[in-house]
Amino acid sequence: MKEIILNSIQLILAIILIVTVLLQQKGTGLSGVFGGTGNVYSTKRGLDKILHYITIGTVVAFFVVSIIRLVI
C-alpha cells in the first residue's frame, strides 16, 4: 500500500514538474549562444518568478519522495 501511494505522489510530482518547466519563459536556453538575446542576466518577475519557485519546490519534493522510495 505504501508503494502505491509513493508511486502516485511521484507521478503527480513528475507531471507538475514537466508542466512548470514547459510554462517558464522561452528563449533562455542556447539561443544566446547563437545570437539570441543580448541580456546575460535578467530578473524574474510575476508569474515567471512564481513558476521558478514552484519548480524548485517540486524538484525538492520529487527528490525526497525518490529517496523515501529507496529506503522503504
Phi, psi and omega in degrees: 000321179296322181295321180295317180295314180294322177296319179295317179298316181294322178295315179297316178297322179296319179294316178298319180296316179298315182295315182293324178292319181290333181277348182290167187305135180276159173081018180255005183273240183276004183295330179294331180291325185258028175091028178283221182292148182274352181284124177276324182230131175222144180277149177270136181225152173061231184296325179297322179291318178297316178298324178298313180292323177296320178297315179298314179298320180293321178296317179296315179297319178298318179296317180296315178297322178297317178295318178299319178296327178289323183286322184281000000 
